[in-house]
């Protein structure tokens, strides 16, 4: 299959350098885990902790932290879209009283007095986090299983300059 000139240029100037950065010294297994964790942390219904959680997970598991953060930040809009559904799912699963706020009302609460907003929303947010945790475990595995063959095909392990040096 012959690529058109713009597609060749895009692949040469964008895709290949991005894959090189994402896969610097990392195995396809760890890259698939990086993507899966980046996605799951990216949609977590907690505001302001994604960077810290991604960094801690990346250091602990020796993953590509910039790639994980990139994926996490890329999912920011999806995080906002899923925030209330996770809370409603948590309320449904655990049988708590219904949250009677719209997303705009929640934003206004935080703009006026964020401590008061946290005081009013902490239980609902905790239930949303619990629902996310129940969903994230199987989703993490599913994303990993989907991404592993992709990265096995796209990412080539680094080749040593002198193979005899590896045996020392």
N, CA, C and O of each residue as an XYZ file, in Angstrom:
672
protein
N       0.853     -1.179      0.000
C       0.000      0.000      0.000
C       0.890      1.231      0.000
O       1.722      1.408      0.889
N       0.710      2.066     -0.989
C       1.522      3.261     -1.131
C       0.818      4.431     -0.456
O      -0.361      4.691     -0.698
N       1.572      5.140      0.405
C       1.018      6.282      1.115
C       1.097      7.537      0.259
O       2.051      7.723     -0.495
N       0.100      8.389      0.378
C       0.141      9.654     -0.337
C       1.203     10.556      0.287
O       1.652     10.312      1.407
N       1.594     11.577     -0.428
C       2.653     12.476      0.035
C       2.312     13.149      1.376
O       3.166     13.158      2.263
N       1.101     13.714      1.567
C       0.791     14.301      2.879
C       0.804     13.266      4.009
O       1.239     13.565      5.121
N       0.331     12.062      3.725
C       0.336     11.013      4.758
C       1.763     10.598      5.094
O       2.082     10.358      6.259
N       2.615     10.513      4.093
C       4.027     10.189      4.341
C       4.673     11.265      5.205
O       5.397     10.977      6.159
N       4.391     12.504      4.845
C       4.965     13.627      5.595
C       4.480     13.593      7.042
O       5.274     13.746      7.971
N       3.169     13.392      7.233
C       2.597     13.350      8.579
C       3.199     12.194      9.377
O       3.557     12.355     10.543
N       3.305     11.046      8.749
C       3.886      9.882      9.439
C       5.349     10.130      9.780
O       5.797      9.791     10.876
N       6.092     10.716      8.854
C       7.523     10.955      9.059
C       7.777     12.058     10.084
O       8.694     11.945     10.897
N       6.978     13.119     10.054
C       7.226     14.282     10.906
C       6.469     14.265     12.233
O       6.881     14.925     13.186
N       5.364     13.516     12.305
C       4.559     13.537     13.525
C       4.500     12.159     14.196
O       4.891     12.013     15.353
N       4.016     11.165     13.473
C       3.774      9.851     14.074
C       5.070      9.183     14.527
O       5.174      8.742     15.672
N       6.054      9.106     13.638
C       7.303      8.428     13.996
C       8.041      9.114     15.154
O       8.491      8.418     16.065
N       8.185     10.459     15.160
C       8.829     11.082     16.329
C       8.032     10.891     17.619
O       8.616     10.707     18.687
N       6.695     10.935     17.524
C       5.880     10.732     18.720
C       6.048      9.314     19.255
O       6.176      9.120     20.464
N       6.049      8.329     18.370
C       6.281      6.952     18.808
C       7.671      6.791     19.405
O       7.850      6.048     20.370
N       8.651      7.476     18.842
C      10.005      7.395     19.392
C      10.063      7.966     20.800
O      10.710      7.396     21.678
N       9.388      9.090     21.017
C       9.370      9.700     22.363
C       8.617      8.807     23.335
O       9.077      8.574     24.453
N       7.469      8.310     22.914
C       6.653      7.491     23.805
C       7.318      6.171     24.160
O       7.088      5.631     25.242
N       8.131      5.655     23.269
C       8.690      4.332     23.488
C      10.165      4.346     23.859
O      10.824      3.309     23.785
N      10.694      5.490     24.255
C      12.116      5.569     24.585
C      12.471      4.573     25.683
O      12.088      4.747     26.840
N      13.207      3.525     25.308
C      13.698      2.562     26.272
C      12.629      1.816     27.034
O      12.870      1.372     28.157
N      11.457      1.667     26.453
C      10.358      1.021     27.169
C       9.831     -0.141     26.335
O       9.809     -0.080     25.106
N       9.416     -1.180     27.010
C       8.909     -2.364     26.324
C       7.456     -2.151     25.904
O       6.773     -1.291     26.461
N       6.979     -2.921     24.933
C       5.558     -2.823     24.565
C       4.633     -3.088     25.751
O       3.574     -2.470     25.863
N       5.026     -4.004     26.634
C       4.228     -4.298     27.839
C       4.079     -3.052     28.710
O       2.975     -2.716     29.139
N       5.182     -2.379     28.965
C       5.128     -1.196     29.827
C       4.430     -0.032     29.124
O       3.765      0.770     29.780
N       4.568      0.070     27.824
C       3.886      1.128     27.093
C       2.370      0.905     27.093
O       1.608      1.863     27.226
N       1.928     -0.345     26.944
C       0.494     -0.649     27.014
C      -0.042     -0.345     28.415
O      -1.154      0.164     28.560
N       0.743     -0.655     29.438
C       0.346     -0.342     30.809
C       0.312      1.167     31.033
O      -0.561      1.673     31.740
N       1.261      1.886     30.431
C       1.287      3.345     30.519
C       0.010      3.938     29.941
O      -0.605      4.813     30.551
N      -0.383      3.465     28.774
C      -1.598      3.977     28.123
C      -2.829      3.635     28.960
O      -3.682      4.493     29.187
N      -2.927      2.396     29.417
C      -4.089      1.977     30.189
C      -4.224      2.795     31.476
O      -5.316      3.255     31.809
N      -3.128      2.972     32.190
C      -3.178      3.760     33.425
C      -3.447      5.233     33.137
O      -4.172      5.886     33.889
N      -2.872      5.767     32.056
C      -3.125      7.155     31.681
C      -4.592      7.402     31.382
O      -5.150      8.431     31.764
N      -5.216      6.448     30.692
C      -6.645      6.575     30.384
C      -7.471      6.525     31.666
O      -8.350      7.359     31.881
N      -7.184      5.551     32.503
C      -8.011      5.384     33.701
C      -7.830      6.533     34.690
O      -8.804      6.976     35.299
N      -6.612      7.019     34.858
C      -6.412      8.171     35.744
C      -7.016      9.420     35.101
O      -7.519     10.300     35.799
N      -6.967      9.494     33.786
C      -7.510     10.645     33.079
C      -9.004     10.817     33.229
O      -9.502     11.940     33.152
N      -9.734      9.736     33.442
C     -11.193      9.844     33.589
C     -11.635      9.725     35.049
O     -12.834      9.714     35.327
N     -10.704      9.638     35.966
C     -11.026      9.516     37.390
C     -11.808     10.746     37.857
O     -11.421     11.874     37.550
N     -12.899     10.542     38.593
C     -13.730     11.682     39.009
C     -13.183     12.426     40.228
O     -13.879     12.597     41.229
N     -11.955     12.856     40.131
C     -11.314     13.686     41.154
C     -10.599     14.815     40.429
O      -9.922     14.586     39.427
N     -10.745     16.006     40.924
C     -10.098     17.142     40.294
C      -8.763     17.433     40.978
O      -8.669     17.422     42.206
N      -7.741     17.690     40.178
C      -6.492     18.201     40.701
C      -5.466     17.180     41.153
O      -4.382     17.571     41.586
N      -5.754     15.902     41.072
C      -4.796     14.906     41.546
C      -4.216     14.039     40.436
O      -3.364     13.192     40.706
N      -4.645     14.226     39.217
C      -4.219     13.356     38.127
C      -2.709     13.414     37.909
O      -2.077     12.376     37.712
N      -2.128     14.599     37.940
C      -0.691     14.729     37.713
C       0.087     13.989     38.793
O       1.031     13.258     38.496
N      -0.306     14.178     40.027
C       0.378     13.517     41.137
C       0.235     12.004     41.042
O       1.214     11.278     41.217
N      -0.969     11.521     40.769
C      -1.206     10.081     40.687
C      -0.440      9.470     39.512
O       0.168      8.410     39.658
N      -0.465     10.125     38.354
C       0.286      9.617     37.197
C       1.779      9.565     37.496
O       2.453      8.591     37.162
N       2.283     10.606     38.117
C       3.713     10.647     38.427
C       4.088      9.546     39.417
O       5.085      8.849     39.224
N       3.300      9.389     40.466
C       3.602      8.350     41.458
C       3.519      6.949     40.847
O       4.386      6.112     41.099
N       2.480      6.688     40.046
C       2.366      5.393     39.379
C       3.521      5.162     38.411
O       4.067      4.062     38.333
N       3.887      6.213     37.674
C       4.977      6.090     36.717
C       6.311      5.780     37.373
O       7.081      4.958     36.876
N       6.578      6.435     38.485
C       7.826      6.182     39.207
C       7.802      4.785     39.817
O       8.775      4.039     39.706
N       6.698      4.434     40.456
C       6.582      3.147     41.134
C       6.707      1.973     40.160
O       7.376      0.984     40.459
N       6.061      2.085     38.992
C       6.057      0.993     38.017
C       7.108      1.163     36.922
O       7.204      0.337     36.015
N       7.890      2.229     37.009
C       8.942      2.530     36.016
C       8.366      2.623     34.609
O       8.823      1.956     33.680
N       7.346      3.474     34.481
C       6.678      3.681     33.204
C       7.096      5.017     32.619
O       7.825      5.780     33.254
N       6.638      5.298     31.419
C       6.930      6.539     30.731
C       5.988      7.619     31.256
O       4.843      7.723     30.815
N       6.475      8.418     32.198
C       5.643      9.430     32.862
C       5.140     10.494     31.889
O       3.956     10.828     31.935
N       5.990     11.051     31.000
C       5.450     12.042     30.056
C       4.328     11.482     29.177
O       3.353     12.179     28.897
N       4.464     10.243     28.748
C       3.407      9.643     27.922
C       2.129      9.476     28.727
O       1.037      9.740     28.224
N       2.258      9.039     29.975
C       1.079      8.856     30.817
C       0.387     10.193     31.071
O      -0.840     10.279     31.010
N       1.162     11.230     31.354
C       0.578     12.554     31.585
C      -0.075     13.098     30.323
O      -1.142     13.709     30.386
N       0.560     12.879     29.180
C      -0.001     13.329     27.906
C      -1.374     12.695     27.678
O      -2.328     13.386     27.318
N      -1.469     11.397     27.884
C      -2.734     10.688     27.694
C      -3.769     11.182     28.701
O      -4.931     11.405     28.363
N      -3.328     11.345     29.926
C      -4.225     11.809     30.991
C      -4.797     13.188     30.656
O      -6.000     13.411     30.796
N      -3.945     14.106     30.218
C      -4.399     15.456     29.877
C      -5.243     15.460     28.610
O      -6.162     16.267     28.473
N      -4.935     14.572     27.699
C      -5.709     14.463     26.472
C      -7.160     14.077     26.773
O      -8.070     14.434     26.025
N      -7.367     13.355     27.860
C      -8.696     12.904     28.233
C      -9.432     13.878     29.150
O     -10.476     13.529     29.701
N      -8.916     15.078     29.321
C      -9.557     16.081     30.165
C     -11.015     16.322     29.822
O     -11.848     16.336     30.728
N     -11.367     16.513     28.548
C     -12.786     16.712     28.216
C     -13.654     15.500     28.570
O     -14.787     15.654     29.027
N     -13.119     14.302     28.358
C     -13.876     13.097     28.711
C     -14.041     13.002     30.234
O     -15.074     12.547     30.724
N     -13.026     13.432     30.966
C     -13.111     13.477     32.432
C     -14.288     14.337     32.873
O     -15.058     13.945     33.749
N     -14.420     15.503     32.266
C     -15.537     16.394     32.615
C     -16.887     15.788     32.246
O     -17.862     15.926     32.984
N     -16.935     15.116     31.097
C     -18.193     14.500     30.669
C     -18.605     13.331     31.563
O     -19.796     13.082     31.748
N     -17.635     12.621     32.112
C     -17.937     11.436     32.920
C     -18.043     11.713     34.410
O     -18.393     10.816     35.177
N     -17.747     12.938     34.838
C     -17.729     13.255     36.258
C     -19.086     12.968     36.913
O     -19.154     12.200     37.873
N     -20.150     13.568     36.412
C     -21.482     13.347     36.996
C     -22.004     11.924     36.779
O     -22.613     11.371     37.695
N     -21.797     11.306     35.616
C     -22.240      9.905     35.487
C     -21.576      8.966     36.499
O     -22.230      8.057     37.009
N     -20.298      9.171     36.795
C     -19.652      8.342     37.812
C     -20.297      8.569     39.179
O     -20.528      7.617     39.924
N     -20.585      9.812     39.503
C     -21.218     10.110     40.783
C     -22.608      9.482     40.840
O     -22.981      8.882     41.848
N     -23.361      9.617     39.776
C     -24.712      9.024     39.758
C     -24.651      7.499     39.838
O     -25.488      6.874     40.490
N     -23.662      6.904     39.178
C     -23.493      5.453     39.255
C     -23.129      5.030     40.682
O     -23.648      4.036     41.189
N     -22.241      5.782     41.322
C     -21.880      5.483     42.710
C     -23.069      5.605     43.642
O     -23.248      4.781     44.540
N     -23.877      6.623     43.434
C     -25.093      6.803     44.247
C     -26.050      5.633     44.022
O     -26.659      5.133     44.968
N     -26.180      5.203     42.776
C     -27.062      4.077     42.453
C     -26.546      2.776     43.073
O     -27.312      2.030     43.683
N     -25.244      2.506     42.916
C     -24.662      1.259     43.426
C     -24.779      1.168     44.944
O     -25.136      0.120     45.482
N     -24.478      2.263     45.630
C     -24.424      2.242     47.091
C     -25.713      2.728     47.755
O     -25.784      2.790     48.983
N     -26.724      3.073     46.968
C     -28.028      3.427     47.505
C     -28.064      4.705     48.326
O     -28.829      4.803     49.285
N     -27.253      5.679     47.964
C     -27.239      6.958     48.686
C     -28.341      7.864     48.139
O     -28.984      7.548     47.138
N     -28.546      8.996     48.816
C     -29.557      9.939     48.338
C     -29.049     10.627     47.075
O     -27.850     10.852     46.912
N     -29.967     10.950     46.202
C     -29.646     11.510     44.880
C     -28.962     12.870     44.988
O     -29.335     13.697     45.819
N     -27.960     13.093     44.143
C     -27.275     14.386     44.046
C     -28.170     15.320     43.242
O     -28.553     15.002     42.116
N     -28.496     16.448     43.807
C     -29.442     17.356     43.165
C     -28.747     18.592     42.585
O     -29.291     19.694     42.646
N     -27.579     18.416     42.038
C     -26.834     19.517     41.433
C     -26.585     19.215     39.964
O     -26.357     18.068     39.580
N     -26.632     20.261     39.154
C     -26.190     20.137     37.771
C     -24.701     20.456     37.739
O     -24.137     20.936     38.722
N     -24.081     20.188     36.615
C     -22.650     20.468     36.489
C     -22.381     21.965     36.634
O     -21.396     22.358     37.259
N     -23.246     22.802     36.062
C     -23.074     24.262     36.189
C     -23.198     24.710     37.642
O     -22.457     25.588     38.083
N     -24.123     24.116     38.385
C     -24.261     24.464     39.799
C     -23.025     24.055     40.593
O     -22.600     24.770     41.500
N     -22.454     22.911     40.251
C     -21.233     22.470     40.930
C     -20.092     23.438     40.633
O     -19.337     23.801     41.535
N     -19.962     23.852     39.387
C     -18.919     24.823     39.030
C     -19.113     26.139     39.778
O     -18.148     26.726     40.268
N     -20.354     26.601     39.864
C     -20.626     27.844     40.595
C     -20.316     27.706     42.080
O     -19.808     28.641     42.699
N     -20.620     26.539     42.658
C     -20.266     26.305     44.059
C     -18.757     26.451     44.266
O     -18.315     27.082     45.227
N     -17.975     25.869     43.366
C     -16.514     25.950     43.491
C     -16.008     27.370     43.257
O     -15.028     27.785     43.876
N     -16.653     28.105     42.385
C     -16.231     29.495     42.139
C     -16.503     30.382     43.348
O     -15.709     31.266     43.668
N     -17.618     30.146     44.012
C     -17.992     30.994     45.155
C     -17.158     30.667     46.388
O     -16.533     31.555     46.968
N     -17.143     29.418     46.786
C     -16.412     29.014     47.988
C     -16.066     27.532     47.847
O     -16.907     26.663     48.079
N     -14.832     27.261     47.468
C     -14.470     25.883     47.175
C     -14.497     24.997     48.418
O     -14.755     23.800     48.294
N     -14.241     25.535     49.602
C     -14.323     24.727     50.820
C     -15.766     24.312     51.115
O     -16.032     23.178     51.514
N     -16.678     25.245     50.914
C     -18.096     24.931     51.089
C     -18.541     23.899     50.046
O     -19.309     22.990     50.362
N     -18.066     24.036     48.824
C     -18.408     23.085     47.767
C     -17.903     21.689     48.124
O     -18.620     20.703     47.958
N     -16.676     21.609     48.612
C     -16.141     20.308     49.024
C     -16.947     19.721     50.171
O     -17.191     18.515     50.215
N     -17.356     20.566     51.089
C     -18.157     20.112     52.222
C     -19.495     19.534     51.761
O     -19.976     18.555     52.330
N     -20.092     20.133     50.739
C     -21.392     19.677     50.257
C     -21.269     18.454     49.339
O     -22.204     17.659     49.244
N     -20.139     18.301     48.674
C     -20.029     17.277     47.632
C     -19.106     16.105     47.975
O     -18.942     15.206     47.151
N     -18.502     16.087     49.160
C     -17.483     15.074     49.426
C     -18.030     13.651     49.359
O     -17.365     12.774     48.808
N     -19.206     13.398     49.897
C     -19.749     12.047     49.877
C     -20.101     11.615     48.454
O     -19.809     10.490     48.049
N     -20.722     12.510     47.708
C     -21.064     12.189     46.319
C     -19.795     11.913     45.514
O     -19.761     10.987     44.703
N     -18.763     12.709     45.735
C     -17.512     12.500     45.017
C     -16.864     11.173     45.428
O     -16.303     10.471     44.587
N     -16.939     10.834     46.705
C     -16.399      9.568     47.181
C     -17.136      8.388     46.551
O     -16.513      7.392     46.185
N     -18.452      8.494     46.424
C     -19.230      7.439     45.774
C     -18.888      7.332     44.288
O     -18.821      6.232     43.738
N     -18.673      8.480     43.643
C     -18.249      8.472     42.247
C     -16.884      7.841     42.087
O     -16.643      7.117     41.121
N     -15.991      8.107     43.019
C     -14.652      7.507     42.993
C     -14.743      5.994     43.187
O     -14.008      5.245     42.544
N     -15.626      5.543     44.057
C     -15.823      4.104     44.267
C     -16.366      3.444     43.000
O     -15.928      2.354     42.630
N     -17.311      4.096     42.340
C     -17.853      3.559     41.091
C     -16.758      3.504     40.023
O     -16.652      2.527     39.282
N     -15.944      4.565     39.953
C     -14.827      4.580     39.006
C     -13.880      3.427     39.293
O     -13.413      2.769     38.363
N     -13.588      3.170     40.552
C     -12.676      2.100     40.924
C     -13.223      0.738     40.493
O     -12.475     -0.103     39.994
N     -14.522      0.523     40.684
C     -15.132     -0.744     40.260
C     -15.063     -0.932     38.752
O     -14.875     -2.049     38.270
N     -15.213      0.157     38.008
C     -15.170      0.084     36.548
C     -13.727      0.060     36.041
O     -13.430     -0.594     35.041
N     -12.844      0.764     36.720
C     -11.484      0.932     36.207
C     -10.677     -0.359     36.206
O      -9.808     -0.538     35.353
N     -10.946     -1.257     37.143
C     -10.164     -2.496     37.191
C     -10.365     -3.337     35.923
O      -9.374     -3.701     35.290
N     -11.601     -3.659     35.527
C     -11.739     -4.404     34.270
C     -11.367     -3.571     33.039
O     -10.834     -4.110     32.069
N     -11.642     -2.271     33.070
C     -11.293     -1.414     31.927
C      -9.785     -1.336     31.736
O      -9.305     -1.333     30.602
N      -9.040     -1.273     32.817
C      -7.582     -1.243     32.757
C      -7.073     -2.486     32.033
O      -6.221     -2.399     31.148
N      -7.607     -3.642     32.423
C      -7.210     -4.885     31.760
C      -7.600     -4.912     30.296
O      -6.826     -5.371     29.456
N      -8.783     -4.427     29.982
C      -9.252     -4.418     28.600
C      -8.390     -3.503     27.725
O      -7.993     -3.885     26.624
N      -8.107     -2.309     28.213
C      -7.272     -1.374     27.450
C      -5.878     -1.960     27.259
O      -5.301     -1.857     26.176
N      -5.339     -2.571     28.303
C      -4.015     -3.194     28.213
C      -4.009     -4.298     27.160
O      -3.100     -4.362     26.332
N      -5.020     -5.167     27.188
C      -5.099     -6.277     26.234
C      -5.234     -5.768     24.801
O      -4.682     -6.364     23.876
N      -5.958     -4.679     24.615
C      -6.127     -4.105     23.277
C      -4.836     -3.444     22.802
O      -4.458     -3.589     21.640
N      -4.156     -2.720     23.691
C      -2.988     -1.941     23.284
C      -1.709     -2.773     23.136
O      -0.829     -2.407     22.355
N      -1.591     -3.877     23.865
C      -0.357     -4.661     23.826
C       0.003     -5.151     22.421
O       1.149     -4.967     22.008
N      -0.917     -5.766     21.664
C      -0.535     -6.185     20.307
C      -0.195     -5.003     19.394
O       0.656     -5.114     18.511
N      -0.870     -3.873     19.617
C      -0.580     -2.680     18.813
C       0.854     -2.233     19.050
O       1.587     -1.970     18.097
N       1.261     -2.146     20.311
C       2.610     -1.689     20.614
C       3.658     -2.747     20.290
O       4.805     -2.404     20.004
N       3.290     -4.020     20.329
C       4.244     -5.057     19.900
C       4.554     -4.901     18.414
O       5.661     -5.191     17.962
N       3.566     -4.444     17.675
C       3.778     -4.259     16.238
C       4.516     -2.946     15.951
O       5.383     -2.903     15.079
N       4.176     -1.877     16.680
C       4.730     -0.558     16.388
C       6.093     -0.289     17.027
O       6.922      0.414     16.448
N       6.324     -0.837     18.198
C       7.537     -0.513     18.951
C       8.530     -1.647     18.816
O       8.263     -2.789     19.191
N       9.655     -1.310     18.282
C      10.734     -2.282     18.152
C      11.688     -2.108     19.322
O      12.025     -0.980     19.681
N      12.130     -3.214     19.924
C      13.081     -3.072     21.029
C      14.389     -2.480     20.531
O      14.778     -2.709     19.386
N      15.083     -1.706     21.396
C      16.344     -1.111     20.972
C      17.365     -2.192     20.638
O      17.494     -3.194     21.341
N      18.083     -1.960     19.548
C      19.100     -2.900     19.100
C      20.444     -2.419     19.621
O      20.798     -1.250     19.470
N      21.183     -3.323     20.230
C      22.506     -2.971     20.744
C      23.458     -2.751     19.588
O      23.380     -3.440     18.572
N      24.379     -1.767     19.745
C      25.361     -1.498     18.709
C      26.322     -2.675     18.530
O      26.686     -3.038     17.411
N      26.714     -3.246     19.641
C      27.648     -4.357     19.602
C      27.070     -5.496     20.420
O      27.106     -5.439     21.649
N      26.539     -6.525     19.783
C      25.882     -7.605     20.523
C      26.832     -8.357     21.471
O      26.386     -8.959     22.448
N      28.131     -8.318     21.181
C      29.086     -9.021     22.037
C      29.199     -8.355     23.398
O      29.542     -9.019     24.376
N      28.915     -7.033     23.488
C      28.999     -6.325     24.755
C      27.899     -6.760     25.710
O      28.067     -6.667     26.926
N      26.766     -7.236     25.177
C      25.651     -7.652     26.021
C      25.950     -8.929     26.800
O      25.322     -9.185     27.826
N      26.895     -9.726     26.329
C      27.171    -10.983     26.991
C      28.125    -10.841     28.165
O      28.329    -11.799     28.910
N      28.716     -9.656     28.345
C      29.664     -9.466     29.449
C      28.992     -9.359     30.771
O      29.660     -9.197     31.793
